[in-house]
Amino acid sequence: MKRTVRLTALVLVASMVAGCVPRRLFWSSDGQRVAIISEDGLHIGDAVGKLSGVVAEDVTLVAWIPDSHRFLAVHETTVAT
């Protein structure tokens, strides 16, 4: 019984902690590029540390295409209707 309670408590704590930390770095599949979501917008960087200017604003999620040259980004917008 104690083991079940401990395991349940551990799962609850782990899920709360995992949900509180937003993901900000998205590496391409070849590891040569990274998409970084910062306070001012989306930046693209390379393996040696070169960082672009803001590529897009209000991005919440990035997924790289398998060729590692293109990516998809989720941008949320509020509309009236």
N, C-alpha and C positions, 0 to 999 in steps of 0.2 A: 504494500500500500504506500509506504513512504517513497519507494522508488518511482511509482507512478506520479505522485504529487511533485516530486523533484523534477522529473522529466517534463511534466506539463508546465511547471514554472519556468524551466529553462527555455522551452519552446516559446512561451509567451514573451519572456524578456528578449530573446533573440529576434523575434519578429518585430517588437517595438523598436529596438535599436536599429535594425536593418531598414525600417521604414522612415527613420528620422534623418538619415544621411542621404541627401540627394546626390545622384551620380553627376559628375562634372567633366570627367575625362572619357573619351571614346576613341580607342586606338583602332587604326585600320588593320585589316587582317594580315598585311605584310609587316606591320610594326614600324613603318616608316613615317606615318602621319598620325596626328592626333587632332581631334576636334575638342575644343575646350569651351565649356559654357561658363562665362563669367558674369559679373554684375552688369557690365555694359553690353554684352552680346556674345555671339559665337565667334571664336577665333580658330584658325587652323595653324598648327605647328608641325615641324618636322623633327626627325630623330636627333638633329644636332642642336635644337633649341631655337631655331628661327621661328618667330611668331608673326602672323599676319595681323592686319587691322581687323576691325569688326566686319564680319562677313554678313551677319544677319542679327536682328534684334529679337528679343522675346522667344528664343528657342528653348524648348524644354527637353528634347530628346534627339539623339543623332544615331543613325545606323549607316555603317559603311557598306557600299556595294562590294562584292567579292574582288573586283579588280583593284581596289584600294585607291582609285583615282577620283571616285565620285561618292557622294553620300546623300542620304535623305535626312531632312530635319523637320521636326514637328514645331510648328509655329501656331500659337493660339491667339485668336482674335475674338473680341466681343462685338456682336452685331445687334442691331435693334430688332430685326425680325428674322 
